[in-house]
Amino acid sequence: MEFLKVSSKSSPSSVAGAIAGMVKDGVHVEIQSVGAGAVNQAVKAIAIARGFLSPIGIEIVCVPAFADINIDGEIRTAIRIVVEPRFVRGANPVEIDQRMQFDAQQIQPSFSQ
């Protein structure tokens, strides 16, 4: 499975664009971070992505988990965050689908690490 790997040097805006683009396209989003700085950048990115998606009627939720990963032969603990869409209650699904067809420049799916 592919992850958006976020480091302490990742741009939260770029990661947010990737998250929002993937959620909008219905792609499974899972973020992986190792270390406090990286987790901080990931959480900021999720908050920014929420700001991109909320105006078009998409609310997101996240589920955090621990994962043991191997980095250069050393086992490290990573934080993995699954980001999933949760549509606004009472919203008309057709209306939400129409709002998802907005200008692609609002969501920039570029991701830099």
TORLO-803956 format. One record per atom (N, C-alpha, C, O): x, y, z. Coordinates in steps of 0.05 Angstrom, whole numbers, plus 32768, in hexadecimal, padded with zeros to 4 digits. Layout:
BEGIN
XYZ ...
This chain:
BEGIN
80117FE88000 800080008000 801280198000 8026801A800D 8009802D7FF1 801880467FF0 800F80598006 7FF88059800E 802280688010 801D807B8025 80278096801C 803A8098800C 801B80AB8025 802780C68023 803A80C7803A 803280C88051 805480C88034 806880C98049 806E80E6804F 807780F5803D 806980EE8067 806C810A8070 8084810C8082 808680FD8096 8096811E807D 80AD8123808E 80AA813E809C 8097814C8096 80BC814480AE 80BA815D80BC 80BF817580A9 80B9818C80B0 80CB816F8092 80D08184807E 80BB81868068 80BD81978057 80A781758069 809281768055 808181908058 807D819A806E 8078819A8041 806781B18041 804B81A98047 803F81998037 803F81B2805D 802381AB8063 800F81B1804D 7FFC81A28048 801481C8803F 800181CF8029 800381BB8012 7FEE81B48006 801B81B3800B 801E819F7FF5 801181857FFD 800481787FED 8016817C8015 800B8163801F 7FEC81658020 7FDE81528018 7FE2817C8028 7FC581818029 7FB9817F800E 7FA38173800A 7FC6818A7FFA 7FBD81887FDE 7FBB816B7FD5 7FA881647FC8 7FCF815C7FDC 7FCF813F7FD5 7FB881317FE3 7FAA81217FD6 7FB481367FFC 7F9F8129800C 7F8481307FFF 7F74811F7FFA 7F7F814A7FFB 7F6581537FF1 7F6081487FD5 7F4A813F7FCF 7F7481487FC4 7F71813D7FA9 7F6A811F7FAA 7F5981167F9B 7F7781107FBB 7F7280F47FBD 7F5680EE7FC9 7F4880DD7FBE 7F4E80FD7FDD 7F3480FA7FE9 7F1F81007FD4 7F0B80F17FD1 7F2281167FC6 7F0F811E7FB1 7F0D81097F9C 7EF781057F91 7F2380FC7F95 7F2380E77F80 7F1A80CC7F8B 7F1980B97F7B 7F1580CA7FA4 7F0C80B07FB0 7F23809D7FB5 7F1E80857FB7 7F3C80A77FB6 7F5380957FBA 7F5880937FD8 7F5580A67FE7 7F5F807B7FE1 7F6680767FFD 7F7E80868005 7F9380857FF7 7F7C8095801B 7F9380A68024 7F9D809B803E 7F8E80988052 7FB78095803F 7FC4808D8058 7FDF809C8059 7FEF809C8047 7FE280AA806F 7FFA80BA8074 800C80AC8087 800380A0809B 802680AD8083 803A80A08095 804E80B5809D 805A80C3808D 805380B780B8 806680CB80C3 807680BD80D9 806C80AD80E8 808F80C480DA 80A180BB80F0 80AD80D380FD 80BB80E380F1 80A780D58117 80B280EC8127 809D8102812B 808A8105811C 80A281108141 808F81258149 808B813B8134 80758143812E 80A181448128 80A081598114 8090815080FB 8081816080F0 8094813780F3 8086812D80DC 8068812980E1 8058812F80D0 8062812080F9 8045811D8101 803881398102 8021813C80FA 8047814C810C 803C8168810D 8035817280F1 8020817D80ED 8047816E80DE 8043817780C2 802B816880B6 801B817380A8 8028814E80BC 8012813E80B2 7FF7814880BD 7FE4814B80AE 7FF6814E80D6 7FDD815880E3 7FD6817380D7 7FBE817980D2 7FEA818580D4 7FE4819F80C8 7FD9819B80AB 7FC781A980A3 7FE48188809C 7FDB81838081 7FBE817A8081 7FAF8182806F 7FB781698094 7F9B815F8095 7F888176809B 7F738178808F 7F90818880AD 7F80819F80B3 7F7C81B1809A 7F6681BB8095 7F9281B5808B 7F9081C68073 7F7F81B8805E 7F6F81C58051 7F82819E805B 7F72818F8048 7F548191804F 7F438193803D 7F4E81918068 7F3281948071 7F2781AF8067 7F1081B1805F 7F3881C38069 7F3081DE805F 7F2B81DE8041 7F1A81ED8037 7F3A81CE8032 7F3681CC8015 7F1C81BD800E 7F0D81C57FFC 7F1581A9801E 7EFF81978018 7EE481A08024 7ECF819B8018 7EE581AC803B 7ECD81B48049 7EBA81C68038 7EA281C28038 7EC581DA802A 7EB381EB801A 7EA481DC8003 7E8F81E67FFA 7EAE81C57FFB 7EA081B67FE6 7E8F81A07FF2 7E85818F7FE3 7E8B81A0800C 7E79818D8019 7E8581738022 7E7781608028 7EA081728022 7EAD8159802B 7EBB815E8046 7ECC816F8048 7EB2814E8059 7EC0814F8073 7ED281368074 7ECA8121806A 7EE881388081 7EFA81218083 7EFE811A80A1 7EFB812A80B3 7F04810080A5 7F0A80F680BF 7F2580E780BD 7F2C80DE80A7 7F3380E580D3 7F4C80D680D3 7F4E80C280E9 7F4280C580FF 7F5B80AC80E3 7F5F809680F6 7F7D809180F8 7F8A808880E6 7F8880988110 7FA580948113 7FAC8078811E 7F9B806B812B 7FC4806F8117 7FCD80548120 7FEB80548121 7FF880648114 7FF680428131 8013803E8132 801B8028811D 800B80168117 8033802A8113 803D80158101 805B80138105 806980278107 80657FFB8107 80827FF68109 808D7FF480ED 80837FE380DD 80A1800480E6 80AC800480CB 80CA800180CD 80D6800780E2 80D77FF880B8 80F47FF480B7 8101800B80A8 80FB800F8090 8112801A80B5 8121802F80A8 813E802A80AC 8148802B80C2 814C80248096 8169801E8096 816F800880AB 8182800A80BA 815F7FF280AB 81647FDC80BC 815C7FE080D9 81607FCF80EA 81507FF780DF 81477FFD80FA 81297FFF80FB 811D800B80EA 811D7FF2810F 81007FF38112 80F8800D811F 810280138135 80E7801C8112 80DD8036811D 80BF8034811F 80B280258110 80B380448130 809680468132 808D805E8123 809680758127 807B80598110 806F806F8100 805280738109 804680628115 8048808B8103 802C80908106 8020809080EA 8029809D80D8 800B808080E7 7FFC807F80CE 7FE1808A80D3 7FD3808380E6 7FD9809C80C1 7FBF80A980C4 7FAF80A380AB 7FB780AC8095 7F98809680AE 7F8680918098 7F7380A98097 7F6780B080AB 7F7080B5807F 7F5E80CC807B 7F4880C28069 7F4C80B98053 7F2F80C58073 7F1880BC8064 7F0380D28061 7F0180E38073 7EF380D3804C 7EDE80E7804A 7EC680E0805B 7EBF80C8805E 7EBA80F48066 7EA080F18074 7E908109806A 7E9681208071 7E7B8104805A 7E6C8119804E 7E5B81278063 7E53811B8077 7E558140805F 7E4581508071 7E2981448073 7E1D813E805F 7E1F8141808C 7E048136808F 7DF081488082 7DF281618083 7DDC813C8077 7DC6814A806B 7DCC8155804F 7DBB81618042 7DE581518046 7DEC815C802C 7DE281498016 7DE28130801A 7DDA81548000 7DD181447FEA 7DE981397FDB 7DFA81487FD2 7DEB811E7FD8 7E0381127FCB 7E07811D7FAE 7E1E81207FA6 7DF281237F9F 7DF5812D7F84 7E0281497F86 7E1381507F75 7DF881597F99 7E0381747F9C 7E2181737FA3 7E3081837F99 7E2881617FB5 7E44815E7FBD 7E5581567FA4 7E6B81607FA0 7E4A81437F94 7E59813A7F7C 7E5D81527F69 7E7381547F5D 7E4A81637F66 7E4D817B7F55 7E62818E7F60 7E7181997F51 7E6281917F7B 7E7581A37F87 7E9281987F85 7EA581A77F85 7E95817E7F82 7EAF81727F7F 7EBB81777F64 7ED381737F5F 7EAB81817F51 7EB581877F36 7EBF81A47F34 7EBA81B17F20 7ECD81AD7F48 7ED681C97F48 7EF281CB7F3B 7EFE81B77F33 7EFB81E37F38 7F1481E97F2B 7F2B81DA7F37 7F2F81DB7F50 7F3A81CB7F28 7F5081BA7F32 7F6681CA7F3E 7F7681BF7F4D 7F6781E47F39 7F7C81F47F45 7F7881F97F63 7F8A82007F71 7F5F81F47F6D 7F5A81F77F89 7F6781E27F99 7F6F81E67FB0 7F6A81CA7F8D 7F7881B47F9B 7F9081AD7F8A 7F8E81A67F72 7FA881B07F96 7FC181AA7F88 7FCB81907F92 7FD6818F7FA8 7FC8817A7F83 7FD181607F8D 7FEF815B7F8E 7FF781447F90 7FFF81707F8C 801C816C7F8D 802481667FA9 8017816F7FBC 803881567FAD 8041814D7FC7 8060814E7FC7 806D81417FB6 806B815C7FDA 8088815C7FDC 809081537FF8 80818159800B 80A681467FFA 80AE813B8014 80C5814B801F 80CF81448035 
